[in-house]
Amino acid sequence: METVNADQFAYWDGDAGHVWVRHQTRLDQLMTPLTQALLDRVGEASGLAILDLGCGCGETSLALAERGAHVVGVDLSSPMLARAVDRVGEAQNPMFIQADGATFEALEPLDLIFSRFGAMFFQSPADAFTHLRQQLKPGGELLLGCWQPPAENPWMSVGGRAIAPFLPPSGPGNDPRAPGPFAFSDPVYVTEILTAAGFDSIEFESVCETLLVAENIDAAVDFQCELGPAARAFKQLPEEVVQEALASMKQALGPFVTDQGIEMSGSIWSIKAVNQRG
Ligand SMILES: C[S@@+](CC[C@H](N)C(=O)[O-])C[C@H]1O[C@@H](n2cnc3c(N)ncnc32)[C@H](O)[C@@H]1O
C-alpha cells in the first residue's frame, strides 16, 4: 500500500492494530457517549456521500450507513479493516478501503468527511487536509472528533502519570503536536492547519462525558497496560519494577470506583469546518 505516513502505517498495521481489534467491543462501548455527540452533530445523513477517515474497526462507518449515508471507510490498518469488513457482512455499505487518508482519491465528490479520532496522525497535516478538502463538494463539511489535552482526559492520563516514575526517562522534546492522540488538542493550532488547507467556518464544540472504563480496578489496569503508555514501556522493565508500577496505578485509579465500575471523564473537541471553494 502506498503511504506518505510510513511510521503510522507500521504502527497501526502492526501490533497496535491487533490490540485495537482485541479491545474493539470495549473501546466502542467506552466511547459511546462521545460517538453519540459526534453523530448528533452530523444530523440528517440520509443520501450523503461520507468518507469515514481513519475508520478503524468500522463503528462509526456502520452507524453512518445505518442513518442512510453512503459511506466509505478508509484506514491504514489491515487488521482493523478486516474486523470492519467482518462486521458489515454481505452489505455493500459501508465499503472499506485500505489507503492513506492524506492521498486517498474519493470515488465521488463528498458531502462530509467524518472522523472519530482518526485525523490526528498525519505527518504533514496541512497537506493532508488540503487534499481532503479537494475531495469535498463545494459546501461540503468536515467533522472531526479529537481529544482535548491529557489533563482533560483522566481516563487516558491518570494511569500513565502513576507509572511514570517507574519508567525510563523518555528523552528530550516530546512534541505535543507530533502525530498522536493529542496532536489536535490545541484549537489555535488546528484552526491554523484547517485555514491553511482552505477550510472556512471552523467551529469547536467541547464535549465532556463520563466514560465507563472498566468493570473493576483489575480490568482497568489490564486495559491501561495494553493500550496506554505502559504497554510498550513495561516490556523493558524488570518484573519487580513492573509490580511496583502496577500497584501505583491501582492506587491512582481507586478514587474513580463507582457502583457501575471505573468511571472517568473524557473530553473531546467536535470540530466542524466547511469547504466553501469549488
Ligand atoms: C485511534 S484509532 C481510531 C479508529 C476509529 N476511528 C475509532 O474511533 O475506533 C486511529 C485510526 O486512524 C488510522 N489512521 C492513522 N493515520 C491514518 C492515515 N494517514 N490514513 C488513514 N487512516 C489513518 C489508524 O489506522 C487507526 O485505525
The ligand as an SDF file (V2000), in Angstrom:
LIG
                    3D

 27 29  0  0  0  0  0  0  0  0999 V2000
   -7.3300    6.0000   17.3950 C   0  0  0  0  0  0  0  0  0  0  0  0
   -7.7140    4.9930   16.0430 S   0  0  0  0  0  0  0  0  0  0  0  0
   -9.4290    5.3720   15.7870 C   0  0  0  0  0  0  0  0  0  0  0  0
  -10.1330    4.3480   14.9490 C   0  0  0  0  0  0  0  0  0  0  0  0
  -11.6190    4.5710   14.7570 C   0  0  0  0  0  0  0  0  0  0  0  0
  -11.9200    5.8000   14.0630 N   0  0  0  0  0  0  0  0  0  0  0  0
  -12.3220    4.5330   16.1000 C   0  0  0  0  0  0  0  0  0  0  0  0
  -12.7600    5.5910   16.5760 O   0  0  0  0  0  0  0  0  0  0  0  0
  -12.4300    3.4300   16.6650 O   0  0  0  0  0  0  0  0  0  0  0  0
   -6.9120    5.8810   14.7410 C   0  0  0  0  0  0  0  0  0  0  0  0
   -7.1200    5.2680   13.3790 C   0  0  0  0  0  0  0  0  0  0  0  0
   -6.6200    6.1570   12.3840 O   0  0  0  0  0  0  0  0  0  0  0  0
   -5.9880    5.3760   11.3980 C   0  0  0  0  0  0  0  0  0  0  0  0
   -5.0470    6.2350   10.6650 N   0  0  0  0  0  0  0  0  0  0  0  0
   -3.9620    6.8770   11.1530 C   0  0  0  0  0  0  0  0  0  0  0  0
   -3.3490    7.5770   10.1760 N   0  0  0  0  0  0  0  0  0  0  0  0
   -4.0620    7.3720    9.0490 C   0  0  0  0  0  0  0  0  0  0  0  0
   -3.9290    7.7970    7.6970 C   0  0  0  0  0  0  0  0  0  0  0  0
   -2.9240    8.5840    7.3010 N   0  0  0  0  0  0  0  0  0  0  0  0
   -4.8430    7.3770    6.7910 N   0  0  0  0  0  0  0  0  0  0  0  0
   -5.8540    6.5570    7.1530 C   0  0  0  0  0  0  0  0  0  0  0  0
   -6.0260    6.1140    8.4170 N   0  0  0  0  0  0  0  0  0  0  0  0
   -5.1470    6.5130    9.3490 C   0  0  0  0  0  0  0  0  0  0  0  0
   -5.3340    4.2550   12.1650 C   0  0  0  0  0  0  0  0  0  0  0  0
   -5.0060    3.1520   11.3620 O   0  0  0  0  0  0  0  0  0  0  0  0
   -6.4000    3.9520   13.2120 C   0  0  0  0  0  0  0  0  0  0  0  0
   -7.3040    2.9960   12.7590 O   0  0  0  0  0  0  0  0  0  0  0  0
  1  2  1  0
  2  3  1  0
  2 10  1  0
  3  4  1  0
  4  5  1  0
  5  6  1  0
  5  7  1  0
  7  8  2  0
  7  9  1  0
 10 11  1  0
 11 12  1  0
 11 26  1  0
 12 13  1  0
 13 14  1  0
 13 24  1  0
 14 15  1  0
 14 23  1  0
 15 16  2  0
 16 17  1  0
 17 18  1  0
 17 23  2  0
 18 19  1  0
 18 20  2  0
 20 21  1  0
 21 22  2  0
 22 23  1  0
 24 25  1  0
 24 26  1  0
 26 27  1  0
M  CHG  2   2   1   9  -1
M  END
$$$$
